Amino acid sequence: MAKKVVIFGAGLVTKPMVDYLANHKYDITVTDIVLEKAQALAKLHQNVKAVQVDIQNEIQVEKLIERCDLTVSLLPPEMHPEIARKCIKYGKHMVTTSYISPAMKELDDAAKDAGIIILNEIGVDPGIDHMSAMKIFHHVENEGGKIVSFMSYCGGLPAPEVNTNPFGYKFSWSPKGVLKAAGNDARFMKDGKICEVEGKDLFKNYWFVNVEGAGTFEAYPNRDSMGYVELYGLKHLKTMYRGTFRNISHCDTWYIMSQMGFYKENEIFENLEGTVKEFILEKMLKTDKDNCLKMLLMEKYDLPEESVILKKFEWLGFFDDTPVPIKKGGAVDVLTAIMLDKMSYEEGERDLLVLHHQFIAEYPNKTQKITSTMIDYGIPNGDSSMARTVSLPAAIGVHMILEGKIKLTGVYMPILPDIYNLVLQELENLDIKVVERFY
């Protein structure tokens, strides 16, 4: 009899997982609060059914978990621990693509007692990044070396042929999460020194990285890298950095938008009307709405008239009579609406995902540079790279657990050879390949 999998959440990354598991003959239930989203995924396969679920309806959620062999949560991360507690109650395995939160970590002993694995961080970032890095760490260790520098970068971008707007960036879904993350503090280690970056200065701290086969990108720090030193068991590190890739001229523009206050949610405005230009002048810069915004920005941020940044703002409609696109919200909501309108992927356009690790390993008789790189493109009119690289590692994890190839119990991420070797090999079979180079 086919084993049963229930998937909570039928969002933009769910389809490749459903397709993979359906092709492996599992009996799948896809759930979402919006039934049509689940139905769109279920109609493609005979062994997949759609169910409308309100995650607050505990009885309904528990029934679904009780009847399955494994639960996948693709819900917002804060909902995972509650689903995990129900999986523990009924002795059912669980998989998520999200970071392990403190609340999830606390469930480790209970999961062990229940004889189940709760496998987290098995997407792309986090996920493929962990697995491809650990493979190199363990290789170096087994060869008698030690890792002294690890720099890891990841970025989801438009493919070069559809990189058609001045921002060099496009969205598959609401940009609000990206905009809010633009205010995050960051922390990393460079040459033995801890560097702390305030959110307001995030985009001042960037450099250029060339990736063979993909080109040159800007990289800026991604949150707190220091937790990974202990997690990865790297005792000899002098440099530890996790960064985000963006196309050239991204950081300078986003820094000015940060200075203008675009990433803040602290002030919500009602009954918005007039133009975007007037909104920026009155509500954000607290000046007269009849002032010349372009001249004001040139003076305030020392920008020349021919500045690329000003050209980008002009393209967004900051200097003309573009109306404010929402009636209520803060500066981040106004920018979200503008960007969603002007910077979304069109039908048939493909995205690009670049994951790039740089290692320096020291051996008794030599120092070696190593890179590990994944360059993956979306399928035109098919699955995006983001969807494939987030949900296929998780789908493979589900398959390996139910096949009995992953026998661990407790709360885990995929940093053990027993997990990452299986998953990376199967990803390669699916044409998602990590290329390693030793110099």
PLY file of the C-alpha trace (Angstrom):
ply
format ascii 1.0
element vertex 439
property float x
property float y
property float z
element edge 438
property int vertex1
property int vertex2
end_header
0.00 0.00 0.00
1.29 3.47 -0.93
2.65 5.57 1.90
0.78 8.78 2.65
2.25 12.31 2.65
0.37 15.45 3.67
1.74 18.81 2.51
0.61 21.95 4.32
0.91 24.97 2.01
0.36 25.11 -1.77
2.44 28.21 -2.48
4.80 29.07 -5.30
7.46 26.48 -4.45
5.20 23.47 -3.81
4.62 22.13 -7.35
8.03 20.47 -7.99
7.71 18.59 -4.68
4.21 17.35 -5.53
5.35 16.24 -9.01
8.39 14.40 -7.63
6.50 12.57 -4.87
3.56 11.76 -7.15
5.96 10.22 -9.68
7.32 8.05 -6.85
3.77 6.74 -6.29
3.08 8.26 -2.88
-0.51 8.99 -1.85
-0.41 12.78 -1.41
-2.77 15.29 0.19
-2.02 18.94 -0.62
-3.67 21.47 1.67
-4.11 25.21 1.62
-6.53 27.76 3.03
-7.22 28.68 -0.63
-8.64 25.46 -2.09
-8.01 26.50 -5.71
-4.24 26.66 -5.09
-4.21 23.07 -3.82
-6.52 21.91 -6.64
-4.20 23.39 -9.28
-1.44 21.05 -8.03
-3.68 18.02 -7.45
-5.35 17.97 -10.88
-2.07 17.01 -12.56
-1.88 13.60 -10.82
-4.29 10.77 -9.97
-2.60 10.06 -6.64
-2.85 13.65 -5.33
-5.91 15.17 -3.70
-6.60 18.73 -2.57
-8.10 19.69 0.79
-8.99 23.14 2.08
-7.45 23.59 5.53
-7.50 26.42 8.01
-4.36 25.79 10.02
-6.12 27.19 13.11
-8.59 24.27 12.92
-6.64 21.90 15.17
-9.02 18.95 14.84
-8.81 19.01 11.03
-5.01 19.38 11.07
-4.59 16.55 13.61
-6.78 14.19 11.56
-4.66 14.76 8.47
-1.41 14.20 10.39
-2.76 11.10 12.16
-3.65 9.46 8.83
-0.33 10.14 7.06
3.16 8.62 7.27
4.98 11.95 6.89
4.04 15.63 7.10
5.62 18.46 5.09
5.15 22.02 6.32
5.65 24.71 3.68
3.77 27.18 5.87
5.29 30.37 7.34
8.15 29.32 9.69
6.41 30.44 12.88
3.75 27.76 12.27
6.20 24.83 12.10
6.59 24.11 15.85
2.85 23.60 16.32
2.72 21.19 13.37
5.82 19.45 14.80
4.14 18.98 18.18
1.24 17.22 16.45
3.66 15.03 14.48
5.32 14.04 17.76
1.91 13.28 19.29
1.06 10.84 16.47
4.59 9.56 15.77
4.82 10.95 12.23
7.99 12.18 10.49
8.17 15.83 9.38
10.10 17.87 6.81
10.44 21.67 6.41
12.68 23.95 4.34
12.96 26.61 7.06
15.68 27.47 9.59
15.51 25.61 12.91
13.97 28.05 15.37
14.64 27.87 19.14
11.09 26.52 19.56
11.81 23.74 17.07
15.17 22.92 18.64
13.44 22.36 21.99
11.47 19.47 20.45
14.59 17.35 19.79
14.20 15.04 22.80
10.45 14.66 22.28
11.02 13.75 18.61
13.63 11.14 19.63
11.21 9.68 22.19
8.51 9.51 19.50
10.93 7.75 17.14
10.57 10.37 14.40
12.85 12.69 12.45
11.98 16.37 12.00
14.21 17.35 9.09
14.56 21.13 8.60
16.63 23.52 6.46
16.41 21.24 3.43
15.72 23.75 0.65
18.32 25.79 -1.19
19.37 28.52 1.26
19.19 26.94 3.80
19.66 23.47 2.35
21.83 22.88 -0.69
24.21 25.47 0.79
24.67 23.35 3.97
24.97 20.07 2.10
27.48 21.20 -0.53
29.58 22.95 2.14
29.61 19.98 4.53
30.72 17.69 1.73
33.86 19.84 1.27
34.43 20.29 5.03
34.38 16.53 5.56
36.58 15.90 2.49
39.24 18.32 3.78
39.08 16.84 7.28
39.43 13.29 5.92
42.50 14.40 3.93
44.15 15.74 7.10
43.45 19.43 6.44
41.54 22.21 8.17
39.25 24.92 6.80
40.54 28.41 7.66
38.22 30.46 5.42
34.64 29.89 4.26
32.68 32.44 2.22
29.24 31.45 0.97
27.00 33.38 -1.42
23.53 32.79 -2.81
21.25 34.86 -5.04
18.02 34.43 -6.99
18.09 36.67 -10.08
16.52 37.05 -13.52
18.25 34.98 -16.21
20.51 37.21 -18.38
18.14 37.28 -21.37
15.25 38.56 -19.21
17.34 40.98 -17.15
15.36 43.78 -18.79
14.78 46.46 -16.15
17.20 49.04 -14.70
17.17 47.35 -11.27
18.52 44.04 -12.59
16.04 42.25 -10.37
12.57 40.67 -10.63
10.03 39.18 -8.23
8.04 35.94 -8.40
5.97 37.02 -5.39
5.49 40.06 -3.15
8.77 41.96 -2.69
7.79 43.04 0.83
9.85 40.29 2.49
12.92 41.26 0.45
12.42 44.93 1.29
12.02 44.26 5.02
15.15 42.06 5.01
17.01 45.04 3.55
17.06 46.52 7.05
18.60 43.51 8.81
21.80 43.81 10.84
24.69 41.53 9.82
27.69 39.94 11.49
30.65 38.04 10.04
34.35 37.30 10.63
37.13 38.50 8.33
40.78 37.59 9.01
40.03 36.79 12.64
38.11 40.02 13.32
34.36 40.12 14.03
32.60 42.69 11.83
29.18 44.01 12.84
27.05 45.92 10.33
23.92 47.87 11.28
20.92 47.42 9.01
21.10 51.04 7.89
24.63 50.44 6.55
24.02 46.98 5.07
24.33 48.08 1.45
27.51 50.08 2.04
29.30 46.83 2.85
29.52 45.08 -0.49
32.17 43.76 -2.83
32.37 42.07 -6.22
32.59 38.31 -6.74
33.21 36.59 -10.06
31.57 33.21 -10.57
32.86 31.08 -13.42
30.03 30.44 -15.86
27.70 33.06 -14.38
29.52 36.42 -14.31
30.32 39.08 -11.71
27.93 39.97 -8.89
27.73 42.33 -5.94
27.70 40.56 -2.58
26.49 41.97 0.73
26.34 40.25 4.14
23.40 38.01 5.03
22.42 38.32 8.72
24.57 36.68 11.43
27.17 34.32 9.95
28.83 33.54 13.27
26.34 30.89 14.40
27.60 28.68 11.59
31.13 28.38 13.00
29.96 26.07 15.79
27.21 24.50 13.70
29.65 23.37 11.03
32.26 22.38 13.63
34.93 24.64 12.13
37.48 25.25 14.91
40.25 26.89 12.86
38.27 29.52 10.94
39.66 33.00 10.47
37.04 34.09 7.90
33.33 33.16 8.02
30.96 35.04 5.73
27.51 34.39 4.29
26.37 36.83 1.63
23.63 37.58 -0.89
24.30 37.98 -4.63
22.73 40.79 -6.65
23.48 42.30 -10.05
25.90 45.22 -10.44
24.75 48.64 -9.08
22.13 47.06 -6.80
23.69 47.97 -3.46
24.28 51.70 -4.03
20.64 52.11 -5.12
19.21 50.12 -2.23
21.42 52.05 0.19
19.89 55.36 -0.93
16.39 53.85 -0.66
17.31 52.78 2.87
18.46 56.32 3.71
15.16 57.66 2.34
13.27 55.37 4.75
11.71 52.95 2.28
12.20 49.80 4.37
10.45 51.09 7.49
7.00 50.05 8.68
6.86 52.34 11.70
4.48 54.87 10.12
1.21 53.83 8.46
-0.71 56.41 6.42
-4.47 56.39 5.77
-6.41 57.73 2.76
-3.37 58.08 0.52
-3.81 60.06 -2.68
-1.78 62.15 -5.10
1.49 61.09 -6.73
4.40 58.93 -5.60
6.59 62.03 -5.86
4.32 63.93 -3.44
4.26 60.93 -1.06
8.07 60.84 -0.92
8.36 64.61 -0.43
5.61 65.03 2.18
5.42 61.74 4.08
9.02 60.50 3.89
11.25 63.55 3.52
8.86 65.83 5.49
9.14 68.70 3.03
6.83 70.69 0.74
5.14 68.58 -1.95
5.91 71.23 -4.60
9.70 70.90 -4.16
11.76 69.31 -6.95
12.38 65.78 -5.68
15.20 65.06 -8.11
17.16 68.18 -7.10
16.53 67.47 -3.42
17.91 63.90 -3.75
20.93 65.16 -5.68
21.77 67.61 -2.89
20.90 65.33 0.05
22.84 62.27 -1.18
25.49 63.99 -3.33
24.29 62.41 -6.58
25.30 63.77 -10.00
22.44 64.56 -12.38
23.41 61.64 -14.67
23.48 59.19 -11.71
22.31 55.63 -12.49
20.42 55.71 -9.18
18.35 58.70 -10.30
17.67 56.99 -13.63
16.32 53.98 -11.71
14.11 56.22 -9.57
12.85 57.93 -12.71
11.94 54.52 -14.18
9.98 53.68 -10.99
7.94 56.86 -11.43
9.38 58.93 -8.57
9.72 62.13 -10.60
6.56 62.21 -12.75
2.83 62.06 -12.02
2.66 58.34 -11.21
-0.22 57.98 -8.69
0.32 56.39 -5.26
-0.69 52.75 -5.90
-2.31 52.06 -2.49
-4.80 53.81 -0.22
-3.29 52.74 3.10
0.18 51.68 4.23
3.73 52.73 4.98
6.66 53.60 2.73
7.59 49.91 2.36
4.04 49.13 1.17
4.13 51.89 -1.45
7.47 50.62 -2.78
6.22 47.01 -2.69
3.21 47.90 -4.86
5.33 49.86 -7.36
7.93 47.10 -7.68
5.36 44.31 -7.96
3.78 46.20 -10.86
7.03 47.01 -12.69
9.43 44.23 -11.68
7.49 40.96 -11.85
8.42 38.03 -14.07
6.40 37.87 -17.29
5.02 34.60 -18.65
7.76 32.45 -20.19
10.62 34.25 -18.42
13.10 32.15 -16.48
15.00 32.90 -13.30
18.55 32.06 -12.28
19.85 30.79 -8.96
23.55 31.02 -8.15
25.05 29.35 -5.06
28.81 29.80 -4.68
31.14 28.69 -1.86
34.79 29.71 -1.56
37.00 27.71 0.82
40.63 27.94 1.87
42.02 24.73 3.32
45.37 24.38 5.07
47.31 21.12 5.03
50.67 20.37 6.70
52.46 20.88 3.36
50.18 23.20 1.33
47.31 25.69 1.22
44.45 24.96 -1.18
41.63 27.07 -2.61
38.37 25.24 -3.35
35.09 26.41 -4.88
31.69 24.72 -4.95
29.12 26.23 -7.31
25.54 25.61 -8.40
24.17 27.59 -11.36
20.55 26.65 -12.02
18.04 28.12 -14.48
14.27 27.98 -14.33
12.27 26.26 -17.07
10.47 28.72 -19.41
6.70 28.31 -18.87
7.57 25.64 -16.29
8.98 25.49 -12.78
11.18 28.35 -11.62
14.68 27.61 -10.37
13.66 29.02 -7.00
10.75 26.56 -6.75
12.87 23.59 -7.91
15.86 24.27 -5.67
13.71 24.97 -2.60
11.27 22.07 -2.83
13.16 19.25 -4.58
15.76 18.77 -1.81
12.86 18.55 0.66
10.98 16.13 -1.61
14.08 13.93 -1.85
14.35 14.06 1.96
10.74 12.87 2.23
11.42 10.01 -0.20
14.62 8.91 1.59
12.92 8.94 5.01
9.95 6.89 3.79
12.28 4.47 1.95
14.11 3.91 5.24
17.39 5.29 3.89
17.45 8.05 6.53
16.99 6.35 9.89
17.79 9.22 12.30
15.43 10.46 15.02
15.26 13.96 16.50
15.43 17.49 15.06
17.98 17.68 12.26
19.35 19.74 9.42
21.07 18.03 6.47
24.70 18.32 7.61
25.42 14.62 8.09
26.87 12.44 5.28
23.97 9.99 5.75
21.65 12.75 4.53
23.61 15.02 2.21
25.24 12.31 0.08
21.84 10.84 -0.80
20.20 14.20 -1.48
23.03 15.73 -3.54
23.26 12.59 -5.70
19.53 12.60 -6.42
19.59 16.36 -7.16
22.30 15.68 -9.73
20.01 13.05 -11.30
17.41 15.85 -11.56
19.96 18.13 -13.29
20.62 20.33 -10.24
24.37 19.97 -10.01
27.01 21.38 -7.68
30.40 21.71 -9.41
33.51 21.48 -7.22
36.87 22.90 -8.28
40.19 22.37 -6.47
43.02 24.83 -7.20
0 1
1 2
2 3
3 4
4 5
5 6
6 7
7 8
8 9
9 10
10 11
11 12
12 13
13 14
14 15
15 16
16 17
17 18
18 19
19 20
20 21
21 22
22 23
23 24
24 25
25 26
26 27
27 28
28 29
29 30
30 31
31 32
32 33
33 34
34 35
35 36
36 37
37 38
38 39
39 40
40 41
41 42
42 43
43 44
44 45
45 46
46 47
47 48
48 49
49 50
50 51
51 52
52 53
53 54
54 55
55 56
56 57
57 58
58 59
59 60
60 61
61 62
62 63
63 64
64 65
65 66
66 67
67 68
68 69
69 70
70 71
71 72
72 73
73 74
74 75
75 76
76 77
77 78
78 79
79 80
80 81
81 82
82 83
83 84
84 85
85 86
86 87
87 88
88 89
89 90
90 91
91 92
92 93
93 94
94 95
95 96
96 97
97 98
98 99
99 100
100 101
101 102
102 103
103 104
104 105
105 106
106 107
107 108
108 109
109 110
110 111
111 112
112 113
113 114
114 115
115 116
116 117
117 118
118 119
119 120
120 121
121 122
122 123
123 124
124 125
125 126
126 127
127 128
128 129
129 130
130 131
131 132
132 133
133 134
134 135
135 136
136 137
137 138
138 139
139 140
140 141
141 142
142 143
143 144
144 145
145 146
146 147
147 148
148 149
149 150
150 151
151 152
152 153
153 154
154 155
155 156
156 157
157 158
158 159
159 160
160 161
161 162
162 163
163 164
164 165
165 166
166 167
167 168
168 169
169 170
170 171
171 172
172 173
173 174
174 175
175 176
176 177
177 178
178 179
179 180
180 181
181 182
182 183
183 184
184 185
185 186
186 187
187 188
188 189
189 190
190 191
191 192
192 193
193 194
194 195
195 196
196 197
197 198
198 199
199 200
200 201
201 202
202 203
203 204
204 205
205 206
206 207
207 208
208 209
209 210
210 211
211 212
212 213
213 214
214 215
215 216
216 217
217 218
218 219
219 220
220 221
221 222
222 223
223 224
224 225
225 226
226 227
227 228
228 229
229 230
230 231
231 232
232 233
233 234
234 235
235 236
236 237
237 238
238 239
239 240
240 241
241 242
242 243
243 244
244 245
245 246
246 247
247 248
248 249
249 250
250 251
251 252
252 253
253 254
254 255
255 256
256 257
257 258
258 259
259 260
260 261
261 262
262 263
263 264
264 265
265 266
266 267
267 268
268 269
269 270
270 271
271 272
272 273
273 274
274 275
275 276
276 277
277 278
278 279
279 280
280 281
281 282
282 283
283 284
284 285
285 286
286 287
287 288
288 289
289 290
290 291
291 292
292 293
293 294
294 295
295 296
296 297
297 298
298 299
299 300
300 301
301 302
302 303
303 304
304 305
305 306
306 307
307 308
308 309
309 310
310 311
311 312
312 313
313 314
314 315
315 316
316 317
317 318
318 319
319 320
320 321
321 322
322 323
323 324
324 325
325 326
326 327
327 328
328 329
329 330
330 331
331 332
332 333
333 334
334 335
335 336
336 337
337 338
338 339
339 340
340 341
341 342
342 343
343 344
344 345
345 346
346 347
347 348
348 349
349 350
350 351
351 352
352 353
353 354
354 355
355 356
356 357
357 358
358 359
359 360
360 361
361 362
362 363
363 364
364 365
365 366
366 367
367 368
368 369
369 370
370 371
371 372
372 373
373 374
374 375
375 376
376 377
377 378
378 379
379 380
380 381
381 382
382 383
383 384
384 385
385 386
386 387
387 388
388 389
389 390
390 391
391 392
392 393
393 394
394 395
395 396
396 397
397 398
398 399
399 400
400 401
401 402
402 403
403 404
404 405
405 406
406 407
407 408
408 409
409 410
410 411
411 412
412 413
413 414
414 415
415 416
416 417
417 418
418 419
419 420
420 421
421 422
422 423
423 424
424 425
425 426
426 427
427 428
428 429
429 430
430 431
431 432
432 433
433 434
434 435
435 436
436 437
437 438
